[in-house]
Amino acid sequence: MAVSSFGRSQLCRWANLSDWPRIHVVPCGIEPWRFPEPAPLPEGGPHLVAVGRFAEQKGFPVLIDAVAQALPALPDLRLTLVGDGALRRALEAQVHRLGLTNAVTFA
């Protein structure tokens, strides 16, 4: 099983051609009915939320740099990062170094 078409294609690279029909995509998802109604969005904005593993291939340092560049034109811009991983301390240091502690939150 793979979580995306891309993931399936990568698995097919390593599997025998005869096994390809057995590799199925099972997308990750949530069951919204299991959760209460969301809280209202915070005032101001825009407010961005990024969810993922804090690893090199996810691009969080680029996102933080983009927020730093956009902030002068969008002073109410906020970013919430949801996740954890090997880069967490480096990302926190980047936020501090760029003076973004009021704009970027780690959830």
Biopython code that builds the backbone (N, CA, C, O; Angstrom):
import numpy as np
from Bio.PDB.StructureBuilder import StructureBuilder

atoms = [
    (1, "MET", "N", (0.838, -1.180, 0.000)),
    (1, "MET", "CA", (0.000, 0.000, 0.000)),
    (1, "MET", "C", (0.883, 1.243, 0.000)),
    (1, "MET", "O", (1.998, 1.243, 0.521)),
    (2, "ALA", "N", (0.345, 2.300, -0.602)),
    (2, "ALA", "CA", (1.028, 3.587, -0.649)),
    (2, "ALA", "C", (0.011, 4.666, -0.303)),
    (2, "ALA", "O", (-1.191, 4.460, -0.472)),
    (3, "VAL", "N", (0.484, 5.825, 0.185)),
    (3, "VAL", "CA", (-0.424, 6.900, 0.587)),
    (3, "VAL", "C", (-0.692, 7.897, -0.530)),
    (3, "VAL", "O", (-1.506, 8.805, -0.361)),
    (4, "SER", "N", (-0.018, 7.747, -1.677)),
    (4, "SER", "CA", (-0.232, 8.664, -2.797)),
    (4, "SER", "C", (0.166, 7.963, -4.100)),
    (4, "SER", "O", (0.826, 6.924, -4.091)),
    (5, "SER", "N", (-0.247, 8.552, -5.199)),
    (5, "SER", "CA", (0.149, 8.014, -6.502)),
    (5, "SER", "C", (1.660, 8.076, -6.660)),
    (5, "SER", "O", (2.272, 7.161, -7.211)),
    (6, "PHE", "N", (2.257, 9.155, -6.178)),
    (6, "PHE", "CA", (3.710, 9.260, -6.247)),
    (6, "PHE", "C", (4.370, 8.144, -5.444)),
    (6, "PHE", "O", (5.315, 7.510, -5.913)),
    (7, "GLY", "N", (3.868, 7.905, -4.231)),
    (7, "GLY", "CA", (4.418, 6.831, -3.416)),
    (7, "GLY", "C", (4.278, 5.482, -4.102)),
    (7, "GLY", "O", (5.187, 4.654, -4.044)),
    (8, "ARG", "N", (3.135, 5.259, -4.754)),
    (8, "ARG", "CA", (2.937, 4.015, -5.499)),
    (8, "ARG", "C", (3.957, 3.904, -6.625)),
    (8, "ARG", "O", (4.530, 2.838, -6.851)),
    (9, "SER", "N", (4.179, 5.003, -7.325)),
    (9, "SER", "CA", (5.138, 4.958, -8.439)),
    (9, "SER", "C", (6.538, 4.614, -7.941)),
    (9, "SER", "O", (7.285, 3.904, -8.615)),
    (10, "GLN", "N", (6.891, 5.115, -6.763)),
    (10, "GLN", "CA", (8.206, 4.805, -6.215)),
    (10, "GLN", "C", (8.301, 3.340, -5.800)),
    (10, "GLN", "O", (9.339, 2.707, -5.991)),
    (11, "LEU", "N", (7.230, 2.804, -5.235)),
    (11, "LEU", "CA", (7.222, 1.384, -4.881)),
    (11, "LEU", "C", (7.315, 0.510, -6.125)),
    (11, "LEU", "O", (7.973, -0.530, -6.110)),
    (12, "CYS", "N", (6.656, 0.933, -7.200)),
    (12, "CYS", "CA", (6.708, 0.158, -8.446)),
    (12, "CYS", "C", (8.124, 0.102, -9.013)),
    (12, "CYS", "O", (8.481, -0.854, -9.701)),
    (13, "ARG", "N", (8.912, 1.103, -8.731)),
    (13, "ARG", "CA", (10.306, 1.089, -9.209)),
    (13, "ARG", "C", (11.068, -0.105, -8.642)),
    (13, "ARG", "O", (11.977, -0.624, -9.289)),
    (14, "TRP", "N", (10.705, -0.537, -7.450)),
    (14, "TRP", "CA", (11.439, -1.590, -6.757)),
    (14, "TRP", "C", (10.729, -2.939, -6.821)),
    (14, "TRP", "O", (11.316, -3.962, -6.467)),
    (15, "ALA", "N", (9.472, -2.954, -7.268)),
    (15, "ALA", "CA", (8.711, -4.205, -7.304)),
    (15, "ALA", "C", (8.761, -4.829, -8.691)),
    (15, "ALA", "O", (8.998, -4.146, -9.688)),
    (16, "ASN", "N", (8.538, -6.117, -8.736)),
    (16, "ASN", "CA", (8.423, -6.806, -10.013)),
    (16, "ASN", "C", (7.162, -6.333, -10.723)),
    (16, "ASN", "O", (6.161, -6.024, -10.077)),
    (17, "LEU", "N", (7.209, -6.276, -12.032)),
    (17, "LEU", "CA", (6.065, -5.839, -12.830)),
    (17, "LEU", "C", (4.821, -6.650, -12.499)),
    (17, "LEU", "O", (3.714, -6.112, -12.486)),
    (18, "SER", "N", (4.992, -7.909, -12.238)),
    (18, "SER", "CA", (3.840, -8.769, -11.924)),
    (18, "SER", "C", (3.169, -8.383, -10.597)),
    (18, "SER", "O", (2.011, -8.731, -10.365)),
    (19, "ASP", "N", (3.895, -7.665, -9.728)),
    (19, "ASP", "CA", (3.343, -7.255, -8.434)),
    (19, "ASP", "C", (2.642, -5.899, -8.484)),
    (19, "ASP", "O", (1.946, -5.542, -7.533)),
    (20, "TRP", "N", (2.802, -5.146, -9.545)),
    (20, "TRP", "CA", (2.235, -3.804, -9.613)),
    (20, "TRP", "C", (0.733, -3.768, -9.332)),
    (20, "TRP", "O", (0.287, -2.872, -8.615)),
    (21, "PRO", "N", (-0.070, -4.696, -9.859)),
    (21, "PRO", "CA", (-1.513, -4.625, -9.586)),
    (21, "PRO", "C", (-1.861, -4.774, -8.105)),
    (21, "PRO", "O", (-2.959, -4.410, -7.685)),
    (22, "ARG", "N", (-0.940, -5.302, -7.324)),
    (22, "ARG", "CA", (-1.186, -5.499, -5.894)),
    (22, "ARG", "C", (-0.855, -4.259, -5.070)),
    (22, "ARG", "O", (-1.165, -4.219, -3.879)),
    (23, "ILE", "N", (-0.236, -3.252, -5.671)),
    (23, "ILE", "CA", (0.140, -2.036, -4.946)),
    (23, "ILE", "C", (-0.992, -1.024, -5.121)),
    (23, "ILE", "O", (-1.237, -0.528, -6.221)),
    (24, "HIS", "N", (-1.668, -0.733, -4.031)),
    (24, "HIS", "CA", (-2.834, 0.155, -4.062)),
    (24, "HIS", "C", (-2.550, 1.447, -3.303)),
    (24, "HIS", "O", (-1.748, 1.473, -2.370)),
    (25, "VAL", "N", (-3.226, 2.518, -3.722)),
    (25, "VAL", "CA", (-3.141, 3.808, -3.025)),
    (25, "VAL", "C", (-4.251, 3.856, -1.982)),
    (25, "VAL", "O", (-5.427, 3.682, -2.300)),
    (26, "VAL", "N", (-3.865, 4.093, -0.746)),
    (26, "VAL", "CA", (-4.807, 4.285, 0.351)),
    (26, "VAL", "C", (-4.480, 5.645, 0.941)),
    (26, "VAL", "O", (-3.575, 5.759, 1.768)),
    (27, "PRO", "N", (-5.214, 6.690, 0.522)),
    (27, "PRO", "CA", (-4.868, 8.045, 0.962)),
    (27, "PRO", "C", (-5.055, 8.224, 2.465)),
    (27, "PRO", "O", (-5.965, 7.657, 3.071)),
    (28, "CYS", "N", (-4.182, 9.016, 3.038)),
    (28, "CYS", "CA", (-4.339, 9.398, 4.445)),
    (28, "CYS", "C", (-5.485, 10.393, 4.527)),
    (28, "CYS", "O", (-5.703, 11.169, 3.596)),
    (29, "GLY", "N", (-6.188, 10.376, 5.586)),
    (29, "GLY", "CA", (-7.286, 11.325, 5.734)),
    (29, "GLY", "C", (-7.807, 11.310, 7.153)),
    (29, "GLY", "O", (-7.318, 10.578, 8.013)),
    (30, "ILE", "N", (-8.794, 12.121, 7.369)),
    (30, "ILE", "CA", (-9.435, 12.187, 8.681)),
    (30, "ILE", "C", (-10.930, 11.968, 8.497)),
    (30, "ILE", "O", (-11.453, 12.052, 7.386)),
    (31, "GLU", "N", (-11.590, 11.693, 9.577)),
    (31, "GLU", "CA", (-13.040, 11.538, 9.585)),
    (31, "GLU", "C", (-13.616, 12.766, 10.285)),
    (31, "GLU", "O", (-13.725, 12.789, 11.511)),
    (32, "PRO", "N", (-13.984, 13.787, 9.510)),
    (32, "PRO", "CA", (-14.406, 15.058, 10.120)),
    (32, "PRO", "C", (-15.536, 14.921, 11.136)),
    (32, "PRO", "O", (-15.610, 15.705, 12.082)),
    (33, "TRP", "N", (-16.398, 13.959, 10.958)),
    (33, "TRP", "CA", (-17.524, 13.802, 11.878)),
    (33, "TRP", "C", (-17.068, 13.425, 13.288)),
    (33, "TRP", "O", (-17.853, 13.536, 14.230)),
    (34, "ARG", "N", (-15.827, 12.985, 13.454)),
    (34, "ARG", "CA", (-15.310, 12.617, 14.779)),
    (34, "ARG", "C", (-14.872, 13.836, 15.606)),
    (34, "ARG", "O", (-14.595, 13.710, 16.799)),
    (35, "PHE", "N", (-14.810, 14.998, 14.979)),
    (35, "PHE", "CA", (-14.270, 16.184, 15.638)),
    (35, "PHE", "C", (-15.361, 17.216, 15.871)),
    (35, "PHE", "O", (-16.298, 17.322, 15.079)),
    (36, "PRO", "N", (-15.244, 17.985, 16.965)),
    (36, "PRO", "CA", (-16.219, 19.056, 17.188)),
    (36, "PRO", "C", (-16.043, 20.156, 16.142)),
    (36, "PRO", "O", (-15.048, 20.197, 15.419)),
    (37, "GLU", "N", (-17.020, 21.032, 16.083)),
    (37, "GLU", "CA", (-16.923, 22.177, 15.179)),
    (37, "GLU", "C", (-15.670, 22.971, 15.525)),
    (37, "GLU", "O", (-15.368, 23.156, 16.704)),
    (38, "PRO", "N", (-14.938, 23.440, 14.525)),
    (38, "PRO", "CA", (-13.710, 24.190, 14.815)),
    (38, "PRO", "C", (-14.006, 25.541, 15.459)),
    (38, "PRO", "O", (-15.079, 26.118, 15.282)),
    (39, "ALA", "N", (-13.036, 26.015, 16.198)),
    (39, "ALA", "CA", (-13.138, 27.353, 16.790)),
    (39, "ALA", "C", (-13.108, 28.385, 15.662)),
    (39, "ALA", "O", (-12.577, 28.109, 14.586)),
    (40, "PRO", "N", (-13.663, 29.548, 15.895)),
    (40, "PRO", "CA", (-13.610, 30.576, 14.845)),
    (40, "PRO", "C", (-12.165, 30.980, 14.563)),
    (40, "PRO", "O", (-11.294, 30.883, 15.427)),
    (41, "LEU", "N", (-11.940, 31.427, 13.356)),
    (41, "LEU", "CA", (-10.606, 31.876, 12.981)),
    (41, "LEU", "C", (-10.217, 33.098, 13.798)),
    (41, "LEU", "O", (-11.077, 33.909, 14.142)),
    (42, "PRO", "N", (-8.936, 33.242, 14.114)),
    (42, "PRO", "CA", (-8.508, 34.417, 14.880)),
    (42, "PRO", "C", (-8.696, 35.693, 14.078)),
    (42, "PRO", "O", (-8.739, 35.674, 12.848)),
    (43, "GLU", "N", (-8.806, 36.790, 14.792)),
    (43, "GLU", "CA", (-8.918, 38.097, 14.149)),
    (43, "GLU", "C", (-7.626, 38.408, 13.415)),
    (43, "GLU", "O", (-6.577, 37.833, 13.706)),
    (44, "GLY", "N", (-7.712, 39.314, 12.469)),
    (44, "GLY", "CA", (-6.518, 39.724, 11.731)),
    (44, "GLY", "C", (-6.204, 38.717, 10.642)),
    (44, "GLY", "O", (-7.045, 37.928, 10.212)),
    (45, "GLY", "N", (-4.974, 38.781, 10.226)),
    (45, "GLY", "CA", (-4.600, 37.801, 9.223)),
    (45, "GLY", "C", (-3.826, 38.436, 8.099)),
    (45, "GLY", "O", (-3.571, 39.640, 8.124)),
    (46, "PRO", "N", (-3.459, 37.673, 7.143)),
    (46, "PRO", "CA", (-3.775, 36.249, 6.995)),
    (46, "PRO", "C", (-3.032, 35.382, 8.007)),
    (46, "PRO", "O", (-1.986, 35.758, 8.535)),
    (47, "HIS", "N", (-3.608, 34.211, 8.255)),
    (47, "HIS", "CA", (-3.026, 33.271, 9.200)),
    (47, "HIS", "C", (-2.777, 31.965, 8.459)),
    (47, "HIS", "O", (-3.720, 31.309, 8.015)),
    (48, "LEU", "N", (-1.522, 31.593, 8.326)),
    (48, "LEU", "CA", (-1.131, 30.364, 7.653)),
    (48, "LEU", "C", (-0.855, 29.273, 8.673)),
    (48, "LEU", "O", (-0.363, 29.546, 9.768)),
    (49, "VAL", "N", (-1.172, 28.041, 8.312)),
    (49, "VAL", "CA", (-0.868, 26.889, 9.154)),
    (49, "VAL", "C", (-0.179, 25.862, 8.280)),
    (49, "VAL", "O", (-0.662, 25.538, 7.194)),
    (50, "ALA", "N", (0.950, 25.348, 8.750)),
    (50, "ALA", "CA", (1.672, 24.294, 8.037)),
    (50, "ALA", "C", (1.842, 23.114, 8.981)),
    (50, "ALA", "O", (2.305, 23.266, 10.111)),
    (51, "VAL", "N", (1.460, 21.939, 8.499)),
    (51, "VAL", "CA", (1.528, 20.724, 9.306)),
    (51, "VAL", "C", (2.483, 19.750, 8.634)),
    (51, "VAL", "O", (2.363, 19.478, 7.439)),
    (52, "GLY", "N", (3.426, 19.226, 9.401)),
    (52, "GLY", "CA", (4.333, 18.237, 8.817)),
    (52, "GLY", "C", (5.494, 17.913, 9.726)),
    (52, "GLY", "O", (5.666, 18.493, 10.798)),
    (53, "ARG", "N", (6.276, 16.976, 9.262)),
    (53, "ARG", "CA", (7.481, 16.570, 9.981)),
    (53, "ARG", "C", (8.564, 17.618, 9.721)),
    (53, "ARG", "O", (8.799, 17.998, 8.574)),
    (54, "PHE", "N", (9.214, 18.079, 10.772)),
    (54, "PHE", "CA", (10.261, 19.088, 10.633)),
    (54, "PHE", "C", (11.535, 18.408, 10.140)),
    (54, "PHE", "O", (12.429, 18.084, 10.922)),
    (55, "ALA", "N", (11.595, 18.203, 8.831)),
    (55, "ALA", "CA", (12.731, 17.551, 8.185)),
    (55, "ALA", "C", (13.098, 18.348, 6.942)),
    (55, "ALA", "O", (12.291, 19.122, 6.427)),
    (56, "GLU", "N", (14.317, 18.152, 6.469)),
    (56, "GLU", "CA", (14.847, 18.932, 5.353)),
    (56, "GLU", "C", (13.925, 18.947, 4.147)),
    (56, "GLU", "O", (13.684, 20.004, 3.563)),
    (57, "GLN", "N", (13.406, 17.786, 3.768)),
    (57, "GLN", "CA", (12.646, 17.708, 2.533)),
    (57, "GLN", "C", (11.278, 18.383, 2.597)),
    (57, "GLN", "O", (10.602, 18.484, 1.573)),
    (58, "LYS", "N", (10.863, 18.839, 3.751)),
    (58, "LYS", "CA", (9.556, 19.490, 3.878)),
    (58, "LYS", "C", (9.590, 20.985, 3.581)),
    (58, "LYS", "O", (8.545, 21.572, 3.301)),
    (59, "GLY", "N", (10.751, 21.611, 3.633)),
    (59, "GLY", "CA", (10.867, 23.004, 3.221)),
    (59, "GLY", "C", (10.442, 24.057, 4.228)),
    (59, "GLY", "O", (10.191, 25.198, 3.842)),
    (60, "PHE", "N", (10.351, 23.712, 5.505)),
    (60, "PHE", "CA", (9.946, 24.700, 6.496)),
    (60, "PHE", "C", (10.873, 25.916, 6.576)),
    (60, "PHE", "O", (10.379, 27.024, 6.788)),
    (61, "PRO", "N", (12.194, 25.763, 6.415)),
    (61, "PRO", "CA", (13.046, 26.959, 6.426)),
    (61, "PRO", "C", (12.690, 27.947, 5.316)),
    (61, "PRO", "O", (12.775, 29.158, 5.516)),
    (62, "VAL", "N", (12.296, 27.445, 4.167)),
    (62, "VAL", "CA", (11.886, 28.315, 3.059)),
    (62, "VAL", "C", (10.605, 29.056, 3.422)),
    (62, "VAL", "O", (10.468, 30.244, 3.130)),
    (63, "LEU", "N", (9.673, 28.361, 4.055)),
    (63, "LEU", "CA", (8.418, 28.989, 4.470)),
    (63, "LEU", "C", (8.674, 30.099, 5.490)),
    (63, "LEU", "O", (8.077, 31.172, 5.404)),
    (64, "ILE", "N", (9.550, 29.846, 6.441)),
    (64, "ILE", "CA", (9.866, 30.865, 7.446)),
    (64, "ILE", "C", (10.523, 32.074, 6.792)),
    (64, "ILE", "O", (10.200, 33.212, 7.135)),
    (65, "ASP", "N", (11.438, 31.845, 5.858)),
    (65, "ASP", "CA", (12.045, 32.963, 5.114)),
    (65, "ASP", "C", (10.978, 33.748, 4.342)),
    (65, "ASP", "O", (11.030, 34.976, 4.284)),
    (66, "ALA", "N", (10.021, 33.042, 3.757)),
    (66, "ALA", "CA", (8.949, 33.712, 3.003)),
    (66, "ALA", "C", (8.104, 34.597, 3.911)),
    (66, "ALA", "O", (7.708, 35.696, 3.522)),
    (67, "VAL", "N", (7.829, 34.117, 5.119)),
    (67, "VAL", "CA", (7.081, 34.938, 6.074)),
    (67, "VAL", "C", (7.877, 36.197, 6.415)),
    (67, "VAL", "O", (7.313, 37.289, 6.485)),
    (68, "ALA", "N", (9.174, 36.047, 6.625)),
    (68, "ALA", "CA", (10.018, 37.212, 6.929)),
    (68, "ALA", "C", (9.980, 38.222, 5.788)),
    (68, "ALA", "O", (9.941, 39.428, 6.035)),
    (69, "GLN", "N", (9.989, 37.755, 4.558)),
    (69, "GLN", "CA", (9.953, 38.657, 3.405)),
    (69, "GLN", "C", (8.589, 39.312, 3.234)),
    (69, "GLN", "O", (8.506, 40.465, 2.809)),
    (70, "ALA", "N", (7.519, 38.590, 3.560)),
    (70, "ALA", "CA", (6.162, 39.108, 3.357)),
    (70, "ALA", "C", (5.693, 40.015, 4.484)),
    (70, "ALA", "O", (4.798, 40.835, 4.282)),
    (71, "LEU", "N", (6.274, 39.883, 5.651)),
    (71, "LEU", "CA", (5.802, 40.608, 6.833)),
    (71, "LEU", "C", (5.772, 42.126, 6.670)),
    (71, "LEU", "O", (4.824, 42.747, 7.152)),
    (72, "PRO", "N", (6.745, 42.760, 6.025)),
    (72, "PRO", "CA", (6.652, 44.217, 5.875)),
    (72, "PRO", "C", (5.389, 44.662, 5.121)),
    (72, "PRO", "O", (4.809, 45.701, 5.436)),
    (73, "ALA", "N", (4.976, 43.884, 4.142)),
    (73, "ALA", "CA", (3.769, 44.228, 3.379)),
    (73, "ALA", "C", (2.494, 43.727, 4.050)),
    (73, "ALA", "O", (1.411, 44.258, 3.804)),
    (74, "LEU", "N", (2.618, 42.704, 4.897)),
    (74, "LEU", "CA", (1.465, 42.110, 5.584)),
    (74, "LEU", "C", (1.761, 42.018, 7.079)),
    (74, "LEU", "O", (2.036, 40.928, 7.581)),
    (75, "PRO", "N", (1.711, 43.128, 7.791)),
    (75, "PRO", "CA", (2.139, 43.123, 9.198)),
    (75, "PRO", "C", (1.298, 42.241, 10.110)),
    (75, "PRO", "O", (1.749, 41.890, 11.201)),
    (76, "ASP", "N", (0.082, 41.869, 9.693)),
    (76, "ASP", "CA", (-0.747, 40.977, 10.507)),
    (76, "ASP", "C", (-0.564, 39.504, 10.148)),
    (76, "ASP", "O", (-1.259, 38.644, 10.688)),
    (77, "LEU", "N", (0.359, 39.211, 9.248)),
    (77, "LEU", "CA", (0.608, 37.828, 8.826)),
    (77, "LEU", "C", (1.058, 36.990, 10.017)),
    (77, "LEU", "O", (1.916, 37.407, 10.796)),
    (78, "ARG", "N", (0.474, 35.813, 10.146)),
    (78, "ARG", "CA", (0.843, 34.888, 11.213)),
    (78, "ARG", "C", (1.019, 33.501, 10.602)),
    (78, "ARG", "O", (0.336, 33.136, 9.645)),
    (79, "LEU", "N", (1.948, 32.739, 11.175)),
    (79, "LEU", "CA", (2.210, 31.371, 10.744)),
    (79, "LEU", "C", (2.237, 30.480, 11.972)),
    (79, "LEU", "O", (2.930, 30.776, 12.945)),
    (80, "THR", "N", (1.485, 29.389, 11.929)),
    (80, "THR", "CA", (1.531, 28.369, 12.966)),
    (80, "THR", "C", (2.109, 27.108, 12.352)),
    (80, "THR", "O", (1.612, 26.608, 11.342)),
    (81, "LEU", "N", (3.157, 26.604, 12.968)),
    (81, "LEU", "CA", (3.794, 25.368, 12.516)),
    (81, "LEU", "C", (3.391, 24.244, 13.461)),
    (81, "LEU", "O", (3.585, 24.337, 14.673)),
    (82, "VAL", "N", (2.835, 23.192, 12.898)),
    (82, "VAL", "CA", (2.375, 22.045, 13.677)),
    (82, "VAL", "C", (3.209, 20.840, 13.270)),
    (82, "VAL", "O", (3.190, 20.427, 12.111)),
    (83, "GLY", "N", (3.934, 20.285, 14.216)),
    (83, "GLY", "CA", (4.744, 19.116, 13.922)),
    (83, "GLY", "C", (5.928, 19.026, 14.854)),
    (83, "GLY", "O", (6.027, 19.747, 15.847)),
    (84, "ASP", "N", (6.820, 18.124, 14.508)),
    (84, "ASP", "CA", (8.041, 17.953, 15.283)),
    (84, "ASP", "C", (9.034, 17.201, 14.404)),
    (84, "ASP", "O", (8.667, 16.648, 13.367)),
    (85, "GLY", "N", (10.261, 17.189, 14.818)),
    (85, "GLY", "CA", (11.267, 16.473, 14.059)),
    (85, "GLY", "C", (12.654, 17.010, 14.330)),
    (85, "GLY", "O", (12.857, 17.875, 15.182)),
    (86, "ALA", "N", (13.601, 16.476, 13.585)),
    (86, "ALA", "CA", (15.014, 16.779, 13.798)),
    (86, "ALA", "C", (15.345, 18.254, 13.624)),
    (86, "ALA", "O", (16.304, 18.737, 14.226)),
    (87, "LEU", "N", (14.582, 18.978, 12.822)),
    (87, "LEU", "CA", (14.891, 20.399, 12.576)),
    (87, "LEU", "C", (14.201, 21.372, 13.523)),
    (87, "LEU", "O", (14.336, 22.585, 13.360)),
    (88, "ARG", "N", (13.479, 20.877, 14.492)),
    (88, "ARG", "CA", (12.705, 21.791, 15.344)),
    (88, "ARG", "C", (13.575, 22.882, 15.964)),
    (88, "ARG", "O", (13.234, 24.061, 15.871)),
    (89, "ARG", "N", (14.670, 22.520, 16.583)),
    (89, "ARG", "CA", (15.531, 23.528, 17.232)),
    (89, "ARG", "C", (16.094, 24.508, 16.215)),
    (89, "ARG", "O", (16.176, 25.705, 16.488)),
    (90, "ALA", "N", (16.480, 24.015, 15.053)),
    (90, "ALA", "CA", (17.014, 24.903, 14.008)),
    (90, "ALA", "C", (15.932, 25.850, 13.503)),
    (90, "ALA", "O", (16.211, 27.018, 13.232)),
    (91, "LEU", "N", (14.709, 25.361, 13.374)),
    (91, "LEU", "CA", (13.604, 26.225, 12.934)),
    (91, "LEU", "C", (13.288, 27.279, 13.994)),
    (91, "LEU", "O", (13.063, 28.445, 13.671)),
    (92, "GLU", "N", (13.274, 26.863, 15.249)),
    (92, "GLU", "CA", (13.047, 27.830, 16.328)),
    (92, "GLU", "C", (14.145, 28.891, 16.330)),
    (92, "GLU", "O", (13.862, 30.074, 16.513)),
    (93, "ALA", "N", (15.387, 28.478, 16.129)),
    (93, "ALA", "CA", (16.506, 29.429, 16.083)),
    (93, "ALA", "C", (16.357, 30.372, 14.892)),
    (93, "ALA", "O", (16.644, 31.563, 15.012)),
    (94, "GLN", "N", (15.919, 29.864, 13.760)),
    (94, "GLN", "CA", (15.706, 30.699, 12.578)),
    (94, "GLN", "C", (14.635, 31.756, 12.856)),
    (94, "GLN", "O", (14.795, 32.920, 12.488)),
    (95, "VAL", "N", (13.550, 31.345, 13.502)),
    (95, "VAL", "CA", (12.474, 32.288, 13.845)),
    (95, "VAL", "C", (13.014, 33.385, 14.758)),
    (95, "VAL", "O", (12.712, 34.560, 14.552)),
    (96, "HIS", "N", (13.803, 33.022, 15.757)),
    (96, "HIS", "CA", (14.385, 34.013, 16.676)),
    (96, "HIS", "C", (15.371, 34.932, 15.946)),
    (96, "HIS", "O", (15.349, 36.150, 16.125)),
    (97, "ARG", "N", (16.229, 34.334, 15.129)),
    (97, "ARG", "CA", (17.241, 35.106, 14.398)),
    (97, "ARG", "C", (16.600, 36.139, 13.463)),
    (97, "ARG", "O", (17.128, 37.238, 13.290)),
    (98, "LEU", "N", (15.470, 35.784, 12.867)),
    (98, "LEU", "CA", (14.784, 36.690, 11.940)),
    (98, "LEU", "C", (13.816, 37.644, 12.641)),
    (98, "LEU", "O", (13.173, 38.468, 11.991)),
    (99, "GLY", "N", (13.714, 37.531, 13.964)),
    (99, "GLY", "CA", (12.821, 38.412, 14.711)),
    (99, "GLY", "C", (11.342, 38.136, 14.458)),
    (99, "GLY", "O", (10.531, 39.062, 14.416)),
    (100, "LEU", "N", (10.995, 36.872, 14.292)),
    (100, "LEU", "CA", (9.620, 36.503, 13.940)),
    (100, "LEU", "C", (8.839, 35.882, 15.089)),
    (100, "LEU", "O", (7.810, 35.247, 14.858)),
    (101, "THR", "N", (9.305, 36.052, 16.317)),
    (101, "THR", "CA", (8.652, 35.360, 17.433)),
    (101, "THR", "C", (7.202, 35.799, 17.629)),
    (101, "THR", "O", (6.403, 35.043, 18.181)),
    (102, "ASN", "N", (6.850, 37.002, 17.188)),
    (102, "ASN", "CA", (5.459, 37.443, 17.292)),
    (102, "ASN", "C", (4.611, 36.973, 16.113)),
    (102, "ASN", "O", (3.383, 37.031, 16.172)),
    (103, "ALA", "N", (5.249, 36.512, 15.054)),
    (103, "ALA", "CA", (4.515, 36.117, 13.855)),
    (103, "ALA", "C", (4.453, 34.607, 13.662)),
    (103, "ALA", "O", (3.542, 34.107, 13.001)),
    (104, "VAL", "N", (5.406, 33.875, 14.227)),
    (104, "VAL", "CA", (5.457, 32.422, 14.015)),
    (104, "VAL", "C", (5.288, 31.710, 15.345)),
    (104, "VAL", "O", (5.971, 32.015, 16.323)),
    (105, "THR", "N", (4.367, 30.759, 15.365)),
    (105, "THR", "CA", (4.079, 29.978, 16.563)),
    (105, "THR", "C", (4.313, 28.501, 16.272)),
    (105, "THR", "O", (3.949, 28.006, 15.205)),
    (106, "PHE", "N", (4.920, 27.802, 17.222)),
    (106, "PHE", "CA", (5.061, 26.350, 17.145)),
    (106, "PHE", "C", (3.978, 25.740, 18.022)),
    (106, "PHE", "O", (3.929, 25.991, 19.226)),
    (107, "ALA", "N", (3.116, 24.944, 17.417)),
    (107, "ALA", "CA", (2.022, 24.324, 18.183)),
    (107, "ALA", "C", (2.454, 22.972, 18.693)),
    (107, "ALA", "O", (1.678, 22.288, 19.361)),
]
sb = StructureBuilder()
sb.init_structure("model")
sb.init_model(0)
sb.init_chain("A")
sb.init_seg("    ")
for serial, (resi, resn, name, xyz) in enumerate(atoms, 1):
    if name == "N":
        sb.init_residue(resn, " ", resi, " ")
    sb.init_atom(name, np.array(xyz, "f"), 0.0, 1.0, " ", f" {name:<3s}", serial, name[0])
structure = sb.get_structure()
